[in-house]
C-alpha cells in the first residue's frame, strides 16, 4: 500500500495502523527519510534505542547473512511486548534488495512474529526495486515515498523546531530564512539548530529580518538579486558591480540571468494583480517582494508596464540559452542583458 499524500502520511506516523506490520520509507532526501523513521519508531516502542526491544540492521548485514533479517523478525522481544526491527538500506545491489523484499512479504503476511514491526529506511529506490514493489503490493505493509521539501514544509519545520526552544521568527524573517535554507533536510535541521543557539534557547525572542542579517551574512544570491534590482532600476554601474561581485563569490552567468528573469517575473505578477484591481503595495507583497526592497520595487513598478516586460522576456530567454552553450562567455552575456534592461529602464524614466 502506498501512502503519498501528506495528510495520510502524517496520520500513519502519528497513529500507525495496527494491521500494518512493515513500513518502507524511501526517497532521495535521506534527511526526510530519517526524520519520518524516527517519528514512526517513537510510536512503535517506548525506547527506539533499547537493544532488548529493537534490532538495528544495515544492508551489509543482509549481504553477509541472507537469513539474518527473517531471523530477527521471527524472534520474540526479550522484555515482552512489541519488537521493532529497523533496517537502514543504502545499497543498489540486487541481492540485499531481493532478500529484504522476501522478508517483508512474509512478515506482512503474518508468517513471522506478529508482534514485530519491520521499519526500513532506504534511499532513492528505482521502479524495478523488488523491495519497493513488495511494500507497495503487500496489504500488511506501507510504502512512504519522501520527496524534496516544499517551502511550506520547510517553514513548518522551522516554526516547530524553534518553538521547542521558545524562540521564533516573525513572518518576514521566516520568509527570509526559508528562502536561504539548504534543500536537504539533514543540513537544513543543522542550520535551524544553529539559529536556535544564535537567538538563545529559552529566551522567548522573536527575530525580525534585521536581527537575522548578522546570522545570515551576504551570499552570492543576494548580490545577484541586488544586481537585478539595480538593472531594472536603471542603475547600470551598480548592476555590473553586483554581477562581478557575485562572480567573485562563485556564481556563474546562468544564475545571474535567472535572477534577472525572477525580478522580471515579480514585476509582471505585481502589474498583473494591480491591473486586476489590487493595490500596488498589496500586489508586490503577493509577488514575494521582501520588505526591505519594497520601496525601490514599487518605484520600478510605477514606471515599467506589461508590454515592455513582454518585449524584454525573449531577450532574457535568449541570454539563458546562450549562457548554457558550451564555451560561451556567460558573464559577458549576463552583463549585456543587464545593460539592455538598464537602458530600457532609463527610457521609462527610471
N, C-alpha and C positions, 0 to 999 in steps of 0.2 A: 504494500500500500504506500502511495506517495503522498507526502504532506508538503505542498509547495506554497500555500497561501499563509501569510504571516499570522492571521488570527488562529488558524488551525495548528500551526507550529507552536505558537505561544501557549495555546490551550493544552497541548500534549505535554510540553515541557513543564508546565505548572502542575498538571494533574495527569500523569501517564495512565493510559487505558490499561486496566488490569488484565485484559485479554491479550495484550501485546507482550511478547517475550523477548523481542530483539529490536534494536534500532540502529540504522546505519545513517550517520551524519557525515556528509561529504561535501567537498567544494574546493575551489581554488584558494580562497582566503582561509588559511588554517586558523587564523585568529578567531573568526566567527565559528568555525567548526569546534574549536576547543572551548569557547565560551558556552556554546549550547551543550556540549558534552558535560561540562562541569555543572551546568544548571540541571540537567536531567539526572546526573549521578547523585546530586544532593537530594533529589526527591525519591530516589530508589532505596538508598541505605542511609542510616544515621551518620556514618562517617565514611566518605568515599576513599579515605586513605588507610582504613583499617585492614591490615593484611589478613585478618581472620575471616572477614566477610567479602573482601574484594580481591580478585586476581587481576594483576596487571600484565598484559602480554603485548608483544610487538609482532610485526610480520616476520621478523627474524626468528622468533620462537617457532612460528609455523614452518618456516623454511627448514629448520633443523630437526623439527619433530612434528610431522604432519598430524599426529593424533593428540597433540597437546591441548588444542582448543576444545575438542569434544570431551576430553578428559576433565577439563576444568568446568565445563558446562554440566557434566554428569555428577560432579562432586557435590556433597552437601555442605552447608555452612557449618563451620566448627562451633559457632556460637548459637546456632539455631536461627530460624527466620530466613529472610531473603538473602540471596547471594548475588553479587554483581561480578561479571566478567567483562573487563574493559580491554579492548584491542585497539592499539594505535597502528593504523595501516598506512604505510607510506610507499610501498613498493609498486612497481608496474609488472612484476613477474607473474606469469600465468599460474604457476604452482600455488603460491600462497593465496592468490585471488580465488582459485577454484576450491582450495581447502576451506577457506573461510565461508565461501558460498554454500558448500555442502553442509558445514556445521550449522550455519544459520538456518538453512532449510529444515534440517532435522529438529533443531531446537524449537523453531517457530511452530512446528507440527506437534510439539509436545512429547517428542521421543526421548528427551534427556531430562534433567532435573527441572520440574515445572516451577520450582521456587527460585530458579536462577534467571538472571536477566543478562542478555548479551548486548553490550554497547560498543559499537565500532565507530571510530573516528578516522576518516580517510581523506585523502587529497582529491584532486580532480579526476574522478573515475570516468573512463570513456563509456560510450554506449555499449561496447562489446564486453564490458566487465561482467564476469559471472556473478560477482558479489552484488553489484548494483542490480542486476536482473533478478537475483534471488530475493533481495529485500523488497523490491517493487512488486513482486508477484505474490509473496507469502502473505496469507491472511493474518498470521500472528506476528508480523514484523512491519516496521515503517521505514521508509527511506526519506530522509530530510536533506534536500539539496541546499547549499549555502551559497548565495550569490554576493557580489560586491555590495557593500553598504551604500544605500542612497543617502543624500544629505539629511533627510528626516530621521533615518536610523542613527546616523552619527550624532545629530542634535539630541536625540533621546538618550543615547549612551552618555553624552557629556553631562546632561542635566542630572541623570540618575546617579552617576559616579560622583559628581560634585556634591550632590545633596547628602550623600552618606557622610561627608566630612564637613557638612554645614557651611558650605561656600557655594556661590552661584555667579552666573553671568547675566547681565541684563540682555534684552532681546538683540540689541545691536552688537554687543560684544559676543554673544553666542553665534550670530551670523558670521562675524569676522573670524572667530576661532574655527568654526566648522569649515569655512572656505579654505583655511590654511592647513587643515588636518591631512595627514597621510591617509591613503585609502585602505591600507592593510590594517585589520582590526587590532592585531597584537601591537603594532607600532603606535597606532592611534591611542590605545589604552595607556601606553607608557607616557605619551605626551599629556594625556589628561592627568595622570598621577603627578607628573612634573608641575602641571598647573596648580594642582591642589597644594603642593609644597610652596609654590610661589605666593598663592593667596593666603596661606596659613590655615592648616587644618583646624576646624572648630572655631574659626574666627567670626563666622557669620557674615563675611564680606560678600558684597555683590559687586563684581567688577564691571567697569564701563570700557568701551574701546580705548579710551585714553589710558586706563590702568593697564591694558594689555600691551601697549606699544613697547615698553622695555622688555617684556617677556617674549614677544614675537619677533622683534627686530625687523630688519628690512630684508626682504627676499627678492630674487630676480623678478618674480612675477609682479611684485609691487612696482619695480622700475618700469616694466613693460606697460602696466596699467596706467601709470603716470604719463608715459610717453604717448600712449594712445589718446589720453585725455588732452595732452598738450597739442597733438596734431589736430584734433577736432576743434580745439580752441584757437587755432591759427598761430600757435607758437612753435614755429619750425625749429628754431635753435634749441629750445628746451626739449622738444621731441627727439631730435637727433642725439642730444646728450643723454637722454634716458635710454635710448636704444643701445648706444655704445656702452653705457654703464651696465646694462643687462647682459650685453655680450661679454664683458669682462667677468661678470658673475656666472657665466656658463650657459646663458640662454641663447639658442640659435635663432636664425631668421624666421623659421616657420612659427615659432612661439610668438614672435613679435607681430607677424601678420595676423595670427589668431587673436591676439589682444586687440588689434585694431578692428577686426571683424566683430569681436564681442562688444566693443564700445558702440560700433555702428548698430548692432542688434538691440542694445539697450535704448539707443536714441529712437530707433524705429518703433520699438514696443511702446515707449513713452508717448511718442507723437500719435501712434495709432489709438492708444487709450484716450489721449486728450481729444482726438478727433471724434471719439465716440461719446464724449461728454464728461470725462473725468477731469478733475483739476490737474494742472501740470505737476504740482508737487506730489499729489497723490499718485499720479501715473508714474513718476520717477521712482517712488518707493516701491510700487508694484513691479517695476522693471529691475529691482535689485540694486539700486544705486545706494552706495554707502553714504552715511550721513555726513562724513567729512568732505565728500566730493559733491554734495547736493547743490551747493550754491553755484559752483562752476558748471555743473552739468545742466542746471536749469537755464543758465545764461546761453549755453550752446543750444539747448532745445528750443529757445525762443528765436534762434536765427536759422537753424537747419530746418529743412522741410522734407516731407516724404519723397517727392520727386527727385530731389538732389541726392538723397540717400540711395534711392533706386538706381540712379545713374552711376553711383560710386561702387555699388555692390559687385558688378562684373570685374572691376579693377582689383578688388580685394580677392576674389576667387582666382583670377589670373595670377596674381602675385603668389597666392598659396600654392598653385600648381608649379610655378617656376621654382619656388623655394625647395620643392621636393624632388626636383630634377637633379640627377647625379652630377656633381661638379659645378653646380650653379653658385654664384656669389650671393648667398641668401641674405647676408647682412645688408649688402648694397640694394638688393631688391626691396627689403623692408624699409630702408631709408628712402628709397624712391617713392614707395607707396605713401610714407608719412609726408613727403614733400607734396604729393598730389592732394592729399587730404587737407593739409595746412593751407595750400593755395586756394582750394575751394572755400575753406572756412574764411579766409581773408576776403574773398569776393562777396561772401554773405554778410560781411560787416563785423566779423569776429577779430 
